[in-house]
Amino acid sequence: MKPLQITPETAVKLAEKLKVPLEQIMHMPQHILIQKLMELEKENTK
């Protein structure tokens, strides 16, 4: 599995929003990361 194709700035923002360590973001499978982003988006639109 290749690393996520995101910028370091994006990774830092995701780590802050998801409240997980930066290393975890970088090693998270892409489909799980997308799922978490969808959950965050749902919370933001309420």
C-alpha positions in Angstrom: 0.0 0.0 0.0 1.4 3.4 -1.0 1.3 6.4 1.4 -1.5 8.9 1.1 -1.1 11.5 -1.6 -1.7 14.5 0.6 0.4 17.5 1.5 1.9 17.7 5.0 -0.3 20.7 5.8 -3.4 18.7 4.9 -2.2 15.8 7.1 -1.7 18.2 10.0 -5.2 19.6 9.6 -6.7 16.2 9.4 -4.8 15.0 12.5 -6.2 18.1 14.5 -9.7 17.6 13.2 -9.8 13.8 13.8 -7.9 14.2 17.1 -5.4 11.5 16.2 -1.6 11.5 16.0 -0.1 12.7 12.7 1.6 9.3 12.2 -1.7 7.6 12.4 -3.1 9.8 9.6 -0.1 9.0 7.3 -0.5 5.2 7.8 -4.3 5.2 7.6 -5.8 3.4 4.6 -7.3 5.9 2.2 -10.8 4.4 2.3 -10.9 4.8 6.1 -9.6 8.3 5.9 -12.3 9.2 3.4 -14.9 7.6 5.6 -13.7 9.7 8.6 -13.8 12.9 6.5 -17.4 12.1 5.4 -18.4 11.7 9.1 -16.7 15.1 9.9 -18.6 16.7 7.1 -21.9 15.4 8.3 -21.2 16.8 11.8 -20.3 20.2 10.3 -23.5 20.4 8.2 -25.9 19.8 11.2 
